[in-house]
Amino acid sequence: MFIRMKLLLSLLTIAATALAEGKQWAAYAGKDGPGKSKSIVLLAGDEEYRSEEGLPQLAKILSQRHGFDCTVVFSIDKKSGEIDPLVTDNEPGIEALDSADLCVMLLRFRDWPDAQMRHFADYLAAGKPFIALRTSTHAFKIEAKESPFAKYSFNSKTGWPGGFGRQVLGETWVAHHGAHKKEATRGILDPGAKSNPLLRGVADLFGTTDVYAAQPPEDAKILVRGQVLEGMNPTDAPVAGAKNQPMQPIVWTREFKNDAGKTNKILTTTMGAATDLENEGLRRLIVNAAYAFTGLEVPAHADVALVGEYQPSFYGFGGFKKGVKPADLEGK
């Protein structure tokens, strides 16, 4: 009997290990906190700003500090099962959106198959909220013109001019306004937004990424504008001249009435690289939005302390860590 039990336990362990190795997303169960029973899905998939490093850290903060159940979904190499942001056509696990209360996204030029896009489109049609970071303004580049989701493309000319970014989030890809990798960003709270609950406890916003050019629609509420700095340090002086006259919007909210007649709450920020998330103010802004968009009272000063070691890679093409599988990121 003892030998049989030992064999059974061994087989169960092997099966559990195989299941973990085959799973192509990372799950973070919520601890005690106001977010208990709420589900957040974080979509990582960009070639440059290391969403595959930054979003797992956000998931840890949201789950361990605030109680949200979090799932991080990645761009996955179909053969190796490894995270590879250069793979633009595979985001396994995205069906987690079907039961999600909130989507946090950092995507760039994704071209998912229709079966995966359907989960994203259904989430949108359900009137659920989005927190969109950095290159999510140009999240999709659907190559097949006959695709029912072609209008989501950042460069769409018909259906949705400017695609999902412009029509839903409030802007598509326009241009770098600050000098890329040379002029960092200081966030300046818009005077008319300082009492907004999403800005509770938010101060000293800084990101190593540059300011994007952006002109959100009139229905958007500008929360933060981006001051272009002379260098890459938070103490650097602002650039003199036209670049800061006026300053570009870098954080805004809006409500989008979708084709199903429902309304999606939106927070868009052109900040959000993994290195930007070293900034406490930016992390608190995102956590505040997670509370507000899931129907919870925004804390006066949300706990956004980093969970575990966090030393994100500097942004840039080709800089992602190779050989990493989603299961490697759980429990760290």
C-alpha positions in Angstrom: 0.0 0.0 0.0 2.8 2.4 0.9 4.6 1.7 -2.4 1.3 2.3 -4.3 0.7 5.6 -2.5 4.3 6.7 -3.2 3.9 5.8 -6.8 0.6 7.7 -7.1 2.1 10.8 -5.5 5.1 10.6 -7.8 2.8 10.4 -10.9 0.7 13.3 -9.6 3.8 15.4 -9.2 5.0 14.6 -12.7 1.6 15.4 -14.1 1.5 18.8 -12.2 5.0 19.6 -13.4 4.1 18.8 -17.0 1.0 20.9 -16.7 3.0 23.9 -15.4 5.6 23.5 -18.1 2.9 23.4 -20.8 0.9 26.4 -19.5 1.6 29.5 -21.7 0.6 32.2 -19.3 1.4 33.3 -15.7 -1.2 33.3 -13.0 -0.9 35.2 -9.7 -3.6 34.4 -7.1 -4.9 37.4 -5.1 -4.1 37.5 -1.4 -6.4 39.3 1.1 -7.4 42.8 0.0 -10.1 44.9 -1.5 -9.6 43.3 -5.0 -10.5 39.9 -3.7 -12.8 38.1 -6.3 -11.9 40.6 -9.0 -9.9 39.4 -12.0 -7.4 41.4 -14.0 -5.8 40.1 -17.3 -2.6 41.8 -18.4 -1.6 41.5 -22.1 2.1 41.7 -22.8 3.3 41.8 -26.4 5.7 44.4 -27.7 9.1 44.2 -29.2 10.7 47.2 -27.5 9.5 48.3 -24.1 9.8 45.0 -22.2 6.1 44.4 -21.3 7.1 40.8 -20.6 9.1 42.1 -17.6 6.9 45.0 -16.5 3.5 43.5 -16.5 4.4 40.5 -14.3 5.6 43.0 -11.7 2.4 44.9 -11.9 0.5 41.6 -11.5 2.5 40.8 -8.4 1.7 44.2 -6.9 -2.0 44.0 -7.8 -2.4 40.4 -6.5 -0.1 40.5 -3.4 -0.7 44.1 -2.2 -4.4 44.4 -3.2 -6.0 41.0 -3.6 -6.8 40.9 -7.4 -6.5 37.6 -9.2 -4.1 38.4 -12.1 -3.2 36.5 -15.3 -0.4 37.7 -17.6 -0.7 36.6 -21.2 2.4 36.8 -23.5 3.5 36.5 -27.1 4.6 32.9 -27.3 6.8 31.0 -29.7 4.6 28.1 -30.9 7.4 25.6 -31.0 9.4 26.3 -27.9 6.7 27.7 -25.6 9.0 30.5 -24.7 8.1 34.2 -24.4 9.1 35.9 -27.6 7.8 39.4 -28.2 8.9 39.2 -31.9 6.1 36.6 -32.4 3.2 38.9 -33.3 0.6 36.3 -34.2 0.2 34.2 -31.0 -1.2 35.2 -27.6 -2.3 31.9 -26.0 -4.4 32.2 -22.9 -6.2 35.3 -24.1 -9.5 33.6 -23.4 -8.9 34.7 -19.8 -10.5 38.0 -21.0 -13.8 36.2 -21.2 -14.2 36.4 -17.4 -12.0 39.4 -16.6 -13.1 42.5 -14.8 -10.2 44.6 -16.2 -7.7 44.5 -19.0 -4.2 46.1 -18.7 -2.4 46.1 -22.0 1.0 46.9 -23.4 0.9 45.7 -27.0 2.6 46.8 -30.3 1.7 45.8 -33.9 0.1 42.5 -33.0 -1.5 40.5 -35.8 -3.4 37.7 -33.8 -5.5 35.1 -35.6 -9.2 35.8 -35.7 -9.9 33.2 -33.0 -7.7 35.1 -30.5 -8.9 38.6 -31.7 -12.4 37.4 -31.0 -11.8 37.3 -27.3 -10.4 40.8 -27.3 -13.3 42.1 -29.4 -15.9 40.4 -27.2 -14.2 42.0 -24.1 -14.6 45.4 -25.7 -18.2 44.7 -26.7 -19.0 43.8 -23.2 -18.2 47.4 -22.1 -15.4 46.4 -19.8 -12.5 48.8 -18.9 -9.0 49.1 -20.3 -5.7 50.5 -18.9 -3.5 51.0 -21.9 0.3 51.6 -21.7 2.8 53.1 -24.1 2.6 51.5 -27.5 -0.9 50.2 -27.0 -1.9 53.3 -29.0 -0.7 51.2 -32.0 -1.5 47.8 -30.5 -2.6 46.1 -33.8 -1.4 45.8 -37.3 -3.7 43.3 -39.0 -2.2 42.3 -42.4 -5.2 40.5 -43.9 -7.5 43.2 -45.3 -10.4 40.7 -45.4 -10.1 40.1 -41.6 -13.2 41.2 -39.6 -10.7 42.9 -37.3 -8.8 44.9 -39.9 -10.3 48.1 -38.5 -8.3 47.5 -35.3 -5.0 48.3 -37.2 -3.2 51.4 -36.1 -3.2 52.7 -39.7 -6.8 51.8 -40.6 -8.3 54.2 -43.1 -11.8 52.9 -43.1 -14.2 51.6 -40.5 -12.1 52.9 -37.6 -9.7 55.6 -38.9 -6.6 55.3 -36.8 -7.7 51.9 -35.6 -8.4 50.7 -32.0 -5.8 53.2 -30.7 -7.4 56.3 -32.1 -11.1 55.3 -31.8 -11.1 53.5 -28.4 -8.0 54.7 -26.5 -7.9 58.2 -27.9 -4.8 58.2 -30.1 -2.8 56.1 -32.6 0.9 56.2 -33.4 1.9 59.7 -34.3 5.6 60.4 -33.6 8.3 60.7 -31.0 8.0 64.2 -29.5 11.0 64.0 -27.2 14.3 62.6 -28.5 14.2 58.8 -28.2 16.6 57.5 -25.6 18.0 61.0 -25.1 15.2 63.1 -23.5 13.3 61.5 -20.6 9.8 62.5 -19.3 8.6 64.4 -16.2 4.9 64.1 -15.6 3.2 67.4 -14.7 -0.3 67.0 -13.3 -2.9 69.0 -15.2 -4.2 71.8 -13.0 -7.8 70.8 -13.7 -7.3 67.2 -12.7 -5.5 67.4 -9.4 -8.7 66.4 -7.5 -9.2 63.3 -9.7 -9.3 60.1 -7.6 -6.9 58.4 -10.1 -4.2 60.9 -9.0 -4.5 60.2 -5.3 -1.0 59.9 -3.9 0.5 60.3 -7.3 3.6 62.6 -7.4 7.0 62.9 -8.9 6.1 61.1 -12.2 9.1 60.2 -14.2 9.9 57.9 -17.1 13.1 57.1 -19.0 10.9 56.9 -22.2 10.4 60.0 -24.3 7.2 61.9 -24.7 5.0 60.8 -27.6 3.1 63.3 -29.8 -0.6 62.9 -28.9 -3.8 64.8 -29.4 -6.7 62.9 -27.7 -10.3 63.8 -28.7 -12.2 66.5 -27.0 -14.1 64.0 -24.8 -10.8 63.0 -23.2 -9.9 64.3 -19.7 -6.2 65.1 -19.6 -4.7 64.1 -16.2 -1.0 64.5 -16.9 1.2 66.3 -19.4 4.7 65.3 -20.3 7.6 67.7 -19.8 10.5 66.9 -22.1 13.8 66.8 -20.2 17.3 67.7 -21.4 18.6 64.3 -20.4 17.7 60.9 -18.9 17.6 61.8 -15.2 14.7 62.9 -13.1 16.6 66.0 -11.9 17.4 67.2 -15.5 16.1 70.6 -16.6 13.2 70.8 -19.0 14.1 71.4 -22.7 13.7 75.1 -23.6 11.5 76.1 -26.5 8.7 74.6 -28.6 8.8 71.1 -27.3 7.3 72.1 -24.0 5.0 74.9 -25.4 2.5 73.3 -25.0 3.4 70.0 -23.3 1.9 66.9 -24.8 -0.8 64.9 -22.9 0.7 61.7 -21.6 -2.2 60.4 -19.4 -5.9 60.8 -20.1 -9.2 59.1 -19.5 -12.3 58.8 -21.6 -15.4 56.8 -22.0 -15.9 54.9 -25.3 -19.4 54.0 -26.4 -18.9 50.8 -28.4 -20.8 49.3 -31.3 -22.8 47.1 -28.8 -24.1 50.3 -27.2 -22.1 49.8 -24.0 -19.5 52.1 -22.5 -15.8 51.2 -21.8 -13.9 53.2 -19.3 -10.4 54.0 -20.6 -7.1 55.1 -19.1 -4.4 55.7 -21.6 -0.8 56.6 -20.8 2.1 56.9 -23.3 4.4 56.0 -20.4 4.7 52.4 -19.3 8.0 50.7 -20.3 9.4 48.3 -17.8 11.9 50.9 -16.7 9.1 53.5 -16.3 7.5 51.2 -13.8 10.4 51.7 -11.5 8.7 55.0 -10.7 6.4 54.8 -7.7 4.0 57.5 -9.0 3.3 55.7 -12.2 2.7 52.4 -10.4 0.2 54.2 -8.1 -1.6 55.7 -11.0 -2.2 52.3 -12.5 -3.2 50.7 -9.2 -5.6 53.6 -8.6 -7.2 53.0 -12.0 -7.5 49.3 -11.3 -9.5 50.2 -8.1 -11.7 52.8 -9.8 -12.4 50.7 -12.9 -13.4 47.6 -10.9 -15.9 49.6 -8.8 -13.7 50.0 -5.7 -12.9 53.1 -3.7 -9.4 54.5 -4.6 -7.1 54.4 -1.6 -5.6 57.7 -0.3 -2.1 56.3 -0.8 -2.1 52.8 -2.4 0.7 50.4 -1.5 2.7 50.0 -4.6 5.9 48.7 -3.1 7.8 46.4 -5.6 7.4 42.7 -5.0 10.6 40.7 -5.1 13.6 41.7 -7.1 12.8 44.1 -10.0 15.7 45.1 -12.3 14.1 45.7 -15.7 16.0 45.6 -18.9 16.4 48.9 -20.6 14.1 49.3 -23.6 15.1 48.7 -27.2 14.6 46.3 -30.0 16.1 42.8 -29.7 16.7 43.2 -26.0 14.3 40.6 -24.5 15.5 37.8 -22.3 15.5 34.5 -24.3 14.6 31.1 -23.0 12.0 32.3 -20.5 8.7 30.5 -20.2 5.6 31.9 -18.4 5.9 29.3 -15.6 9.4 30.6 -14.9 7.8 34.0 -13.8 5.3 32.6 -11.3 6.2 32.7 -7.6 9.2 35.0 -8.1 
